Amino acid sequence: LGFPPGHPQSVIVEWSGFEPGDPDAPTTADLTLTGPMGAQDITVALPRRVSAASASAVSRLSFDLDPGAYTLTLPAVGERSAPAEVAFTVQSDRSALTQMRDEAWGVFYWITSGPTGPFPDAHPQDTAARIFGGDATRDITGGWYDAGDYGKYSVNGAWAASLMLLTGLNAPEVLNHDIAPLAGGTDRPDWIDVVTAQLDWLVKMQSPDGGVNHKVTTRNWPGLDVRPEEDTAVKYLMPVSSTATADYAATLALGAKILQHYDADRAALFEAAAARALAWLDANPNLVMIETTYDGAQYGGPYTDDDDTDERFFARAAWAALQQTPEAIAAVEADLETRRAVLYASDNDTYWGKVDLLGMWALKSIEDQLSENGAAQVNGALRSAAHKWSVLQQRSQWLLPMEDTDGFPWGSNGGLATTGWHWAMWARVDGDDKYTQAAQVLLPYFHGRNPLGQTYVTNDVGVRNPHLRPHVSGAFDLPPGFISGGANSIDLAGDPTSGAILGQPPLRMFVDHKDSYATNEVAINWQAAWSLYASLLVAAP
Ligand code: 9MR
């Protein structure tokens, strides 16, 4: 997927068959780029090292091109490689990007559970989910299915909604586009309707004492071919956790801050719910979620986390953003420096289980209310995250914001899209074009600029067999716009397709197979990051 003129077009040439140091290897290859301005010869040198991520040598090229149709021709080199040709188009407008954005957001309709989604009659048992270990029940209707399963998990549900809310607080203008077919028909921006529906579900996850149930799920996973309306087993509300409660408090505080301009009653309800969660957190210092099974059964995805200090920071930050009182601000500024250091530590990824970055974005929205030092810490944290990732990208042969030798975690596309989101957000609020470019240079990775030539989005040239129950069961035809989890070299535990993947270099550890939940599942956390990244790219200068 190219960009309009004036933006970098990045191409990666992979030298399969040749390695640096091979006496028979050529030192250069001559490429020809043919386009509107004629033919141009480009000499590429065989790089000195092999990328650990792909176990191959790769050369990076960057072009500044006029609109038009191009062909890049690679000659045969010796006897080991055949000639190749790649065709691409540089558009004069952003229609391809805009389509990508609209399809990405459209997915939030397809994963909506309850009366406003595609399966309004499915999961009637959600009106009376059983509290695990007792007979009491609670209504937990609505919200988004987490992923290719039908579970709903507080931590991840809050994470996905928060990304939207933080974007809306810091860069509202990028979200002023239509979102079909889910929203519309009200006088407020569509994204507010989309996120509010999720917040209305999230509210229901709070127990009467203020703690928030970690998840709501059936005892066992339904089969992959089970349609939503066939998933009739009892739903259980699993025990409360401090990570879920803190993420809930943060997300509803941010929701109240957005909603106060549109729906004062709902905003007040969200604020009160967040306040009850914060009080519970004060009274329950250490209740993280480390259980993976109960009674020998799985009860859905674990979302375990042995450290809730980042979630508690996020909750305090969001509360300060909503209240803007000296007390609330002082309470969060007290450990800003620590959180900034934790965030900067290189092995500290940003994903559903690490939310310091989200806390920083919450505080960014009230920058001028912070102390001088507080504002400097927040800006420093956001800037250094953008900087750290862009240094990695510049070093990376595949132009990815990670060390070439690092493994790829479950949902690597989510981590990458979150980095793209952060770069584009930071570029927008700080005006630093360098990070707009970093976000743009990353995008083609998802559209096939990777060793598999794999487009990771569901569309005509992309993923066709995602791990996604409504699709596999035939309840719907595969909609466009879903982003798949992506290469996973770290945790293939139990994945039935791992036999075909193990032993491959990390960037090839993906398979477009319906059974590959560890590489090819869809999920709201990566879908939210991807959609917001797309909105920011369309709106980038
Ligand atoms: O995204 C989650 C990933 O970080 C974990 O390593 C993995 C295993 O615990 O679970 C992923 O989340 C899945 C969840 O547990 C259940 N619904 C589908 C999610 C995406 O695969």
Residues whose N, C-alpha, C, O or C-beta is under 5 A from the ligand:
A	BS01	9MR	D146 A147 D149 G301 P302 Y303 W410 G411 Y517 E521 V522 A523
